[in-house]
Amino acid sequence: MGLSITELASQSGRVRDVIYRLEAGKETSLSSLFAVLAVLKLTLRLEPAGRPTLSQVQARFGLDDEDE
């Protein structure tokens, strides 16, 4: 997207330290995460935990039996 950390922080209404913490994988609030994701035009999707079935993998990646 070409944003500097300062620009991303400003547009998300957060301080630069929040961006640094997100980049480093450190703890931050969900509201900060969602604010930054909104600026980047990204979304967070939650799915049930566990291993997918073969049919779920095939559906997700458009595979059929011949692609394996």
N, C-alpha and C positions, 0 to 999 in steps of 0.2 A: 504494500500500500504506500510505502515511501514516507511514512510519518516518523519524525524523530521522537525520542522518548518524551521530550518536553511538549511536543505537539499532542501526542497521545494522552499524556497526563492532563493537559489543558482541556482537550475536547471531551475527555471522560469525566472531568470535574474532580480529578484525583491528583495527589502529589506524585512527583517522580519516584519517590521511594516505593510507592505501591506498584508501579510498573516494574521496577527492579526486583521487588519481591516476587511478583508473578513470573518474571523471566527465570528467576532462580528456583522456582518451585517451592517457595516458602509460603507460610500461612498468610492469608489475607481474608477479608470478608467476602461473602458471596455477592454483596451489593457492588463491591469494587470490581470483582471479576465480571459481573454482568455489565457494568458500565463500560469497561474496556472492550468486552466482546461486542457490545452494541456499536462502538466507534469503528471497530474493525469489520463490522457487518458479518459477524460470526454468531453462531448459536451453540448452545450446549445441549446435547441430547443424552438422556439417560435411558439405559436399556436394562432388562433383567440380567442379573449376574448369572454366570454359568457358561458352559461350553455350548456353542450352537450345534444344531443337528446338521447333517450333510445337506439336507434340503434347504435349510436356512442359509447356509453358505452359498449354495448354488443360486438361490433366489437373490441374495445380496449382490453377488458378483456376476450374475448372468451366465453362469456355467451350466453346461449340460454334460452328460456322461462322456462324450467324446473329448471334452476339453481337459479331463483329468490327467 
